[in-house]
């Protein structure tokens, strides 16, 4: 019997079904009847996000070094709005009050994303709760004493190099720290630059759209530089004192294979139920509410140093994970909800960011040779600082620099895969996940404190 030919899929649908539904959505958009609010916005964003995601994941250089589909969606949608691509719909229809439907479409999406940031908060709550509760507790306990110092070594040196260079070049030390070093070290877009932009806005420093427009290029460049450095460093530094050939700890105490999720727990995770989706959603938004409670109390007790609700949420979830305060069933439900949101709504989130938060005018105005140098030095600081401190605590410098340094400076999960693949160190993925998840969470906490104390100096 001949093997059945695999059908090309878009948004998990056979491509021809996706095409049919996309035509329906675009037709509704063109004749001015696409529903306003969440229903119409999601339909429109899924169509454009899926197509641009597929394009970005297939472009060789973009896929390998610049973050793939995520970057293409954000900058692609920003470019389409910049050149008034959606003005083509003006030729198709006019609203009864004389306002073009394109204006109405953009207004609907802006309303969905901007005034309260409800969708962003909903996404980030699921991301933070599920990613942290989904980690291996044994990994957190074993790695904390040695691995977190290495992470902080990378953060301190990267921030130092960025700040000093910013001051010397005239770019501005505070500007370099807050708008380049922070987002690069923040763990990508969804868990890094996006929540950071919300923290910028809540601190009154600048609007979220201004912050995103300046930070986005830094995230993309940092990802590219991290991948290149990972591939080069392991080939340049081959000494057995510096290069563990995939082993993180010189004493051989930590075997990464022992710290991965057990097959039993993975089987429970794979058994997804409708009930678990509801539990995960409720627990995630409850943790989000806890973050706001602590943020308000802290603001009353210590008003001069503001700590954003995201930061308190991260701290609370991490404590619950480390102490085992929640039963395994709830942790699994939160993880499943996080996976559902991440796999199905990330492209929609990125479309909204590109349309509503990215201003190419600001990107063009900000981008310069100095900007590139600051991005490069931030990544170098991350790998050197993490490698140096890593050696002090018993790690091989190369492995520590790659996992605790470069996996902080890349674009989260996809960046981890790219960096470890370039360095031929895929066995270190559990440690890279600490950098992307908890390391990125640490950056949000640091960013919240820095913005409350230094934001007015921008």
N, C-alpha and C positions, 0 to 999 in steps of 0.2 A: 504494500500500500504506500503510495507516494506521500511524502511528508507535506502536511498542510502549510501553505505559504503564509508567513507571518504578515499581518496587515499593519501598515504604518498607522500610528495613533497620534492624535492631538487631544490634549486634556483627557487622556485615558479613553477616548472614543476612537473608533475607526475613522480615518481622516474624512471619509465621505459624509458620515453623519455630522462630524464637526463642521464641515463645509456647509451642509444644509442649514444647520442651526445658526451658523454665523451669517449666512445670507439673510435669514429672517431678522436677526438682530440689526444688521446694517440697513435693511430695507425699512424697518421701523424707525431707525434713526433718521434716514433720509426723508421720509415723508412726515416726520414730526410727531410720531405717536409712541415713541419709546417711553415706557412708564418712567415717571420721575421717582426720585428716592432710591432706596436700596435695590429694588428689583431691576430697574433699568440700568443703574450704575454698574451692578455686578455683571449683567449680561454684556454690556459694552466693554468693560475692563477685561473680562475673561477672553473675549475674542482677540483684542489687540495684544493682551499680555501673553497669550498662548503662542501666537504667531511670532512675536518678537523674542520670546524665550527660546523657541525652536531655532530661530535664526542665530541668536547669540551662542547657543550650544553647539552650533555646527561651524561657525567661523573659526578657523584654526588658531590664529594668534589671540583673538578675543577670548576664545574658550580656554586656552591654556594659561594665559597670563593676566587677563583683565577682569576675570569674574564671570565670563560667559553671559548667559541670558539676563542675569540681574542688571548688569551694566547697560546692555542693549535696550532693555525695557525702559529703564529710567531716562537715559539720555535720548533714546528714540522717541519716547512720548514728549519729552521736553522739547526736542527739535521740531516735532510735528506741530506743537502748539506755537513755537517760536516763529515758524514760517506760515502760520495760520492755515495749516493743512485742512483743519476742520471747517474752514471757511468755504470749502468746496460744497458743503451741504447748503450754503446760502443760495446756491443756484437751484436747489430742489424745492425749497419751501420757505414760507414766511409765516410767522405766528400772527394771529388775528390782531394783536396790538401793535404790529409792525416790527417787533423784535425778532431777529433771526433765530431759527431753532438752534443753530450752533451755539449762540450765546446762551440759550436756555440749557443746552446739554452741558456746557462747561460750568454753568452756574449750579446745576444739579450735582455735578461731581465735586465742585468746590464746597458746596453745602454738606455733602456726605462726608468729606474729609476734614474740612478746616475749622468750623466754628467751635466745636467741642472736642474734636479729635477722637470721636467715639470709636470709629473703626480701628484707628491706630492703637488706642488703649485696649480694645478687645483683643487684638492680635498680639500685642506685647504681653498682656496678662497670660495668655495661653503659652506663649513662647517661653517666658521666664519660668513659670510654674512647672510646665511639662519637661523642659530641658534639664532643670536641676533635679527634680524628683525622679527623673528617668536615669540618673547617673548611678554608678555602682558605689554603694556606701563604703565598701572596703577600699576602693580606689581613693576616695576622698580622705579616709582616715590615714591610709599609708602615705599618701603623697603630701599631705598638708605640711608636715614638719620640714620637709626638704624642698618640695616642689614650689610652694608659694614664695619662699625667699628668692628662688631663681626668677620667678615671674616678676617680683618687685625689683630685682636687679635690672631686668630688661626695661621695666617702666621708668625707673629712675634715670638710667643713662640715656634712654631715648628722649625723655622729656628735657634732660639737661642739654643734650646736643641741639635739640630743636629750639629751646629757649635762647641759648647762647648764640646760635647762628642767626636766629630771628633778630636779636638785638644788634649783632655786628652788621648784618646786611641792610638794616633799616626796615625790614619787614615788620618787626615788632615782636618782642619776646612773648608777651601775653597772647598776642594774636597767633603766633606759631604754636604755642602750647595748646590753646583752646580749639583752634580751627584746623590744625594739621595733626599734631601728636595725639590728641585725644581720640579723634575718629579713627585714625590708623590703628591705634592700639585697642580699639573698642570692639573688635570682633565682627566686622562686616556691616551690612546695612540694617537688616531687621532687628538685630539685637544690639547694634552699635550706633550708627549715625542717626537712625530714625528716633530712638528714644532720647539720644543726646540733643537732637533738634528741639524736641518737646521740652527738655530741661532748659535749653537756651531761652525758649519763649516764656516759660513760667518764671524764669529769673528776671525777665525784663531786659535782657542783654540785647537781643535781636529777635526778629520773627523766625519761626521755624523754617519758612521758605528761604530766608536769607542764609540761615545756618546750613541747611541742606545743600544749597547751591555752592557754597564754599567748601563744604566737607566732602561731597561726593567724589570730586576728582582725586582728593587725597586718598580715599578708601581704595579706589581703583588702582592708583599708582602704587600704593603700599602693597597691595596684593601682588601686583606684577613683580615688584622688586623682591618681595619675600620669596617667591617661587624661584627666581633667577639665583638669588643668594643661596638658597638651599641646595640647588644643584651644583653651584660652583664650590662652596666651602668644603663639602665632603670630599671633593676631588683634589682640592688644594692642600687641605690639612689631613694628612693620612697617618700621622704619628699615632702610635697606640696609646700615648699619654693623653692625646686630645680627642681621638676618634674611637668610639666604642663599637663601631661597625653594627649599630642597631641596639646595643645594650645601653640603657640610660645610666644605671648605677654601677660604679666601678666595683663594688663588693658583690654584685650579682644578686642582691637581696630582692629586688623588685622585678619579678617576671611579669611583663604586661599581660601575658596570656592568662595568668591567674586572676587578673583584675578586671576582666571583661564580664559582661552580663552572662549569667549561667543559662544553659539551654532550657532549664525548667521555667525560669522567669521569662525568657524570650518567647517560649511557647504560650505563656499566659498573655503576653503583650500582643502576640499575633492573633489571639482569639478576641477580636473586636466585637463589642456588643453595642446596641443602641443605648442601653442603660448606662454603660460606661461613658459614652459621649456626653450624656447629660450630667453625670457626676463630675467629669473632668471640667466641663464648662463652669458649673456652679462653684467648684473649689477654686478654680483659677480666678474668677471675678471676686470671690471672697478674699483671697490673698491680696488682690488689688485693693479692695476696700481696707484691709488691714494696713496696707502701705499708706493710705491717705490718713488713717487714724493716727499712726505714729508720726507722720509728717506734721500733722496739726499740733500734736502734743509737743513735739520738738520745737516747732515754731513759737509756741507759747513760752517754753522753758528757756530756749537759747535762740532768740530771734535773729541774732547777727549772723549765724551760720545756718543757712537753709539746706536741708537734705531732702531731695525730691522723693515723692511717694514710690517711684520705681526702685530707688535704692533701698528703702525700708522693706519693700516687697521682697527684693532679692535676699536681704539679710534674714527675713522671717522664714522664707522657703528653705534657705540653706540650713538654718538651725533645725528646722523640722526634719530635713533629710538626714543630717548628721546624727541627731539624737534618736531617730526612728520614731518620732512622735505620731506619724500617720501610719495606718496599716498598709500593707503591701497592695491591697486591692485598690485603695484610693490613689496610691502612687502610680499604679498601672493605668488607672482611668485617666489621670491627668496627662500621662505620657501619650496615651492614645488620642486624647483630645488635641494635644499639641501637634501630633503627627498629622491629624486630619486638617487642622488649620494651616499648618506649614505647607503641606503638599497641595492643598486645593485653593488657598486664598493668597499665597505669597505673590503670585503674578498680579493679582488684582491690587494688592497693596502697592507693588512697585509701579504699576500704571498710575495709580493715584498720586504717588510721590512725584513721578515725572511730570504729570500734568499740573499738580497743585503746589508743589513745593520747590521744584527745580526751575530756576530762572537762568537761562543760558546767557543773558546779559551779564549777570553777576559772575558766572563761570568764566566767561571770556575776559572780563575785567580783572578777575583775581589771578588767573593762570599766568605764570611767568617762569623764567629759568630759576629764580630764587625759590619759587614754590616747589619745583622739581627737586632741588638740592635739599630742601627741608624734609621732603618725603623720604629721600634716600637716606639721609642722616638719621631720621627717626627709626627706620628699619635696621640700619647698622647698629644704632644704640641698643635696640631690642635684642639682637642676636649676641652682641659682645657682652652686654650687661648680664643677660641670662646665662651665657656661657661662663663668665667669670665667677659669678655667685654660685652657679651650679657646680663648678669645680671645688669650691670651698666646702660645699655640703656633701661631696662624694659622688657627684655626677660626672660623666664624660662631657667636656665643654661643648663638643659638636652637637651631641644629642640634646643637651640642655638648651643650647642656643636655638636649635631648630624648633623644639617643642614648646619651651617656655618663652621663647623670644619671637621667632618668626610666625608661629601659630597664634600669637597674639596680634601680629601685624597684618595677617592675611584677612580674607573675607569669610570667616566662619567655617562652616562645614565643608563647603566646596573648596575653600582655600586650604583647609587642612589636608584634604585628599591630594590637591595639587602640590603642596609643599612637601609632604612626605613621599609622594611619588617621585618628585624631582630629586630628593635626597636618598631614595631607595630605603626608606625607614618606615614602611607602612605598619610594622609591628608596634610602633609607638603611638598608634591612634588613640588609645585610652587617655594618654597624657595630653595629646593635642586637644582632646575634647575638654579637658579641664581648662586649658588656656582659652579656648573659644567660649565656653559657657561661663565658668566661674571667673576666669580672667577678665572676660568682657563685662561681667557683672561688677567686678571691682572697679573697672574704669568708669562705669556709670556712677558709682558711689563717689569716686575721686572727682569726676566731672561735676557732680552736684555740689560738692564742697568748694571746688575751685571757682565755679561760676558765682556762688554766693559771696565769695571773698574777692575775686579778681575780675568778675564780669564787667564792673563799671569802668575798668581801665582799658577795655577794648576800644 
